[in-house]
Every structure is written in C-alpha cells, then in structure tokens.
Amino acid sequence: MSRPFLLAQLTDPHIGAHWDGPVSPAAALARAVDALRTSPDPPDAVVVTGDLANRGKRKQYAAVREQLERLGVPSIVLPGNHDDRAKMREAFELPGHGADPIHGVADLGPLRLLTLDTTIPGQAGGALAETELQWLDRSLRDQPARPTIVAMHHPPVLTGVPAWDATAIGPVERRVLDRVLSRHPQALAVVAGHLHRTLVSTIAGRPAVVVPSTYMQSKLDWSSTDFVLVPEPPAFGLHALLDRQLVSHVQPIG
C-alpha cells in the first residue's frame, strides 16, 4: 500500500486573543506546528480554515505566516469572521484586490483544494454568496477527474446547538451548495472550522468535517445561545487521500 497524501488542517488560532486559556494563542499554534513537524508522517500540505487573527492585525498575520513557514510545505489560508481580507491578502500575497472575497485553487499533487470565502464583513455569521457558489461550480467543472476537497470557515450544516446555528450558512445557500456538489463526484468532502469543536455531518452525501481550534474549544450545550469557550485540548485535522478515497482524522495536541 502506498503512503497516503496528507493534508493537515489547522483552524481558528485567533492570534492576538486574550482569553482565559492555558497558553497564549501564539504558543498554542506553535505547539500544533511542532506536533506536525515531529510527526512520523509529516503533512504534504496544510490549510488554515479561518480566524487566523483575532483582530485582523498585520503583526498577527505575520506570526501565523512565520509558523506555517516552519513546516516547509505548501500552505493555504482562507478568511474567517475575525479576519481582515485586505491585511490577510497583503500578508500572504494572495491574488485579488483589497477587501474582495478570498477564494482559490491549490493543486497539491494528487489532491485539489478549493477554498471558499463565507465571511460577511463585520458579522459573526457566514454566507455563501451566489458568486462564490458559481465560482465553485466552474472550478469543479475544470477538473472533473481530480480528487478534490472544498474548504471554508463556516460549516454548511446545522448542529442543533442554538449558539452555533445562529452563525451557520443559511438554508437556501446550503441547498444550492448541495446541488453543486451533487453534480461533481470528485468533490470528496467539505472541511470547515469556526465552531471550535469536532463535528461530522454530511452534505450532498459527502462528509462535512469540522475541526477543533488550535487554541480553545466551544462547550457542547444544546440549550446555549452563546459561544462558551473552555480550555479543552486543542487539535488539528489530518485528511489522508489514498487510492482516491479520503479518510479524515482529528489529532489532539499535548
């Protein structure tokens, strides 16, 4: 059996946050990178699915970029609701202009990664604009035989937790996304962050995998109307492509 292609997923490092965690968010991200670097099977690429910075500051993005460069593999970033598109675009030399939505295509050997922008500037909730969904459909049509992962910040699923679902992608947009993915069997999974929690659901019959933060996690409370963060173990995702099949793992850190 050949070695799988490994895509690591880091999410929600929130560099610059001052929450009541056991370590700083910068130290927590460094620990995640250390864990990946010292793994017996280090990743072939890494994606960071949003909320890189807590307040969208240049120095916060510089800190994330410095950590990602330590991995020595292709790194892809996409925005979350705490990010500033223009400053993020500047820090990571992303294509496009200023505060325009950030989406992209990364050809990673046997795997193709499509990243979407679900952010609404100034709001915690997410959306999938018609232009994003049209871009996704076109991009999937471009290479119908290439195994593909679709990454975004806000998960396109409901959870049953009021606080989380209040910021979810809306039902109409979820239905359109479902139809788009259904037309493209090479789209193997959707991966996301935002919830600071491990969660697995489905969309268009594909796995929808939500990965925990590298910093702090959300308390699971079926009646809560607020995000309550707790110092549960940080983690990262590891998506393994083997013989055109995808297996996703969540690895706690320390």
C-alpha positions as CSV (number, residue, x, y, z in Angstrom):
1,M,0.0,0.0,0.0
2,S,1.4,3.4,-1.0
3,R,1.7,6.2,1.5
4,P,-1.3,8.5,1.6
5,F,-1.2,12.1,0.7
6,L,-1.7,14.1,3.9
7,L,-3.4,17.5,4.1
8,A,-3.2,19.0,7.6
9,Q,-6.0,21.3,8.7
10,L,-5.4,24.0,11.3
11,T,-8.2,26.3,12.3
12,D,-9.2,29.2,14.5
13,P,-5.8,30.0,16.0
14,H,-7.1,33.5,16.9
15,I,-3.6,35.1,17.3
16,G,-3.9,38.1,19.5
17,A,-6.8,36.9,21.6
18,H,-6.6,37.3,25.3
19,W,-8.9,34.6,26.5
20,D,-8.5,32.5,29.7
21,G,-6.6,29.7,28.1
22,P,-3.8,27.6,29.5
23,V,-1.3,29.1,27.0
24,S,-1.4,32.1,24.6
25,P,-2.9,31.5,21.1
26,A,0.5,32.1,19.5
27,A,2.1,29.4,21.8
28,A,-0.8,27.1,21.1
29,L,-0.3,27.5,17.3
30,A,3.4,26.8,17.7
31,R,2.7,23.6,19.6
32,A,0.4,22.5,16.7
33,V,3.1,23.2,14.2
34,D,5.7,21.4,16.4
35,A,3.4,18.3,16.5
36,L,3.1,18.3,12.7
37,R,6.8,18.8,12.2
38,T,7.8,16.0,14.5
39,S,5.2,13.5,13.4
40,P,6.5,10.3,11.9
41,D,4.4,11.1,8.9
42,P,4.5,14.9,8.4
43,P,1.9,16.5,6.1
44,D,2.4,17.2,2.5
45,A,0.4,20.5,2.7
46,V,-1.5,22.5,5.2
47,V,-4.7,24.6,5.1
48,V,-5.8,27.1,7.8
49,T,-9.6,27.4,7.7
50,G,-10.0,30.9,9.0
51,D,-9.8,33.2,12.1
52,L,-6.1,33.3,11.8
53,A,-6.0,36.6,13.6
54,N,-8.4,37.7,16.4
55,R,-8.5,41.4,15.3
56,G,-7.1,41.3,11.8
57,K,-3.8,42.9,12.6
58,R,-0.7,42.8,10.3
59,K,1.5,41.5,13.1
60,Q,-0.9,38.7,13.9
61,Y,-0.8,37.5,10.3
62,A,3.0,37.8,10.3
63,A,3.0,35.5,13.3
64,V,0.8,32.9,11.5
65,R,2.9,33.1,8.4
66,E,6.1,32.6,10.4
67,Q,4.7,29.4,12.0
68,L,3.5,28.0,8.7
69,E,6.9,28.6,7.0
70,R,8.4,26.3,9.7
71,L,6.5,23.3,8.1
72,G,8.3,23.7,4.7
73,V,5.2,22.6,2.8
74,P,2.6,24.4,0.7
75,S,0.3,26.4,3.0
76,I,-3.2,27.7,2.0
77,V,-5.2,30.2,4.1
78,L,-8.8,31.4,3.9
79,P,-10.6,34.0,6.0
80,G,-12.9,33.7,9.0
81,N,-15.2,36.2,10.6
82,H,-12.4,37.7,12.7
83,D,-10.1,38.2,9.7
84,D,-9.4,41.3,7.7
85,R,-9.4,40.4,4.0
86,A,-7.1,43.2,2.8
87,K,-4.5,42.7,5.5
88,M,-4.6,38.9,5.1
89,R,-4.3,39.3,1.4
90,E,-1.3,41.5,1.9
91,A,0.4,39.2,4.5
92,F,0.1,36.0,2.4
93,E,0.4,37.6,-1.1
94,L,-3.0,36.3,-2.1
95,P,-4.4,37.2,-5.5
96,G,-7.3,39.7,-5.8
97,H,-7.8,43.2,-4.5
98,G,-8.2,44.7,-1.1
99,A,-11.4,43.6,0.7
100,D,-12.7,41.4,-2.2
101,P,-13.7,37.9,-1.2
102,I,-10.8,35.5,-1.0
103,H,-11.2,32.1,-2.7
104,G,-8.7,30.0,-4.5
105,V,-7.5,26.8,-6.1
106,A,-4.5,24.8,-4.9
107,D,-3.2,21.9,-6.9
108,L,-1.4,19.7,-4.4
109,G,-0.1,16.7,-6.3
110,P,-2.9,14.1,-6.3
111,L,-5.3,16.4,-4.4
112,R,-7.0,19.6,-5.4
113,L,-8.1,22.0,-2.8
114,L,-10.8,24.7,-3.4
115,T,-11.2,27.3,-0.8
116,L,-14.4,29.5,-0.4
117,D,-15.0,32.8,1.4
118,T,-18.0,32.5,3.7
119,T,-17.4,35.7,5.7
120,I,-19.7,38.7,6.0
121,P,-17.5,41.7,7.0
122,G,-18.4,42.9,10.5
123,Q,-20.6,39.9,11.3
124,A,-20.0,36.6,13.1
125,G,-22.3,34.7,10.8
126,G,-21.4,33.2,7.5
127,A,-22.9,33.1,4.0
128,L,-22.2,31.6,0.6
129,A,-22.8,34.3,-2.0
130,E,-24.1,33.4,-5.4
131,T,-20.8,34.4,-6.9
132,E,-18.9,32.0,-4.6
133,L,-21.2,29.1,-5.5
134,Q,-20.9,29.9,-9.2
135,W,-17.2,30.0,-8.9
136,L,-17.2,26.7,-7.1
137,D,-19.3,25.1,-9.8
138,R,-17.0,26.4,-12.5
139,S,-13.8,25.3,-10.7
140,L,-15.2,21.8,-10.1
141,R,-16.1,21.5,-13.8
142,D,-12.5,22.4,-14.8
143,Q,-11.0,19.1,-13.5
144,P,-13.8,16.5,-13.1
145,A,-11.4,13.6,-12.5
146,R,-9.2,15.2,-9.8
147,P,-10.0,14.2,-6.2
148,T,-11.0,17.5,-4.5
149,I,-11.6,18.9,-1.0
150,V,-13.7,22.0,-0.5
151,A,-12.6,24.1,2.5
152,M,-14.5,27.0,4.1
153,H,-14.7,28.7,7.5
154,H,-18.4,28.5,8.5
155,P,-19.7,24.9,8.3
156,P,-22.6,24.4,5.8
157,V,-24.5,22.2,8.3
158,L,-26.8,22.6,11.3
159,T,-25.8,21.2,14.7
160,G,-28.8,21.6,16.9
161,V,-26.9,24.0,19.2
162,P,-28.6,27.4,19.0
163,A,-25.4,29.4,19.5
164,W,-23.6,27.6,16.7
165,D,-26.6,27.5,14.3
166,A,-27.2,31.3,14.7
167,T,-24.0,31.8,12.7
168,A,-24.5,29.0,10.2
169,I,-24.7,29.1,6.4
170,G,-28.4,29.7,5.6
171,P,-30.8,27.0,4.4
172,V,-31.1,28.3,0.8
173,E,-27.4,28.5,0.4
174,R,-26.9,25.1,1.8
175,R,-29.4,23.7,-0.7
176,V,-27.6,25.3,-3.6
177,L,-24.2,24.0,-2.3
178,D,-25.8,20.6,-2.0
179,R,-26.9,20.7,-5.7
180,V,-23.5,22.0,-6.8
181,L,-21.6,19.2,-5.0
182,S,-24.0,16.6,-6.2
183,R,-23.0,17.4,-9.8
184,H,-19.3,16.7,-9.1
185,P,-18.4,13.3,-7.7
186,Q,-14.8,14.2,-7.4
187,A,-15.6,16.5,-4.5
188,L,-14.8,14.1,-1.7
189,A,-15.5,16.2,1.4
190,V,-16.1,19.7,2.8
191,V,-13.9,20.8,5.7
192,A,-14.5,23.8,8.0
193,G,-13.7,25.4,11.3
194,H,-15.5,28.2,13.2
195,L,-17.2,26.0,15.8
196,H,-14.1,25.2,17.9
197,R,-15.3,21.6,18.2
198,T,-15.1,18.3,16.4
199,L,-18.2,17.7,14.4
200,V,-19.0,15.4,11.5
201,S,-22.1,15.6,9.3
202,T,-22.9,15.2,5.6
203,I,-23.8,17.4,2.6
204,A,-24.6,16.1,-0.8
205,G,-23.8,12.6,0.6
206,R,-20.2,13.7,1.3
207,P,-18.6,14.1,4.7
208,A,-18.7,17.6,6.2
209,V,-15.8,17.6,8.8
210,V,-15.5,20.4,11.3
211,V,-12.1,20.5,13.1
212,P,-11.3,22.0,16.6
213,S,-9.3,25.1,17.2
214,T,-5.6,25.0,17.9
215,Y,-6.4,27.3,20.9
216,M,-9.7,26.8,22.9
217,Q,-12.9,24.9,22.2
218,S,-16.6,25.5,22.5
219,K,-18.6,23.9,25.3
220,L,-21.2,21.5,24.0
221,D,-24.5,22.8,25.4
222,W,-27.7,22.0,23.5
223,S,-29.6,25.0,25.1
224,S,-26.9,27.7,24.9
225,T,-27.4,30.8,22.9
226,D,-23.8,32.0,23.4
227,F,-20.5,30.6,22.5
228,V,-18.9,29.4,25.7
229,L,-15.1,28.7,25.3
230,V,-13.4,26.1,27.5
231,P,-9.8,25.0,27.7
232,E,-10.3,21.6,26.3
233,P,-7.5,20.0,24.3
234,P,-6.5,21.8,21.1
235,A,-6.3,19.7,17.9
236,F,-5.8,19.7,14.2
237,G,-7.3,17.7,11.3
238,L,-5.4,15.3,9.1
239,H,-7.1,14.4,5.8
240,A,-5.5,11.3,4.1
241,L,-6.0,10.7,0.4
242,L,-5.3,7.1,-0.5
243,D,-6.4,5.5,-3.8
244,R,-8.8,8.3,-4.5
245,Q,-10.5,7.8,-1.1
246,L,-10.4,10.2,1.8
247,V,-10.1,9.4,5.5
248,S,-10.2,12.3,8.0
249,H,-8.6,12.2,11.4
250,V,-8.7,14.7,14.3
251,Q,-5.5,14.7,16.3
252,P,-5.4,16.2,19.8
253,I,-2.2,18.2,20.7
254,G,-0.4,17.6,24.0
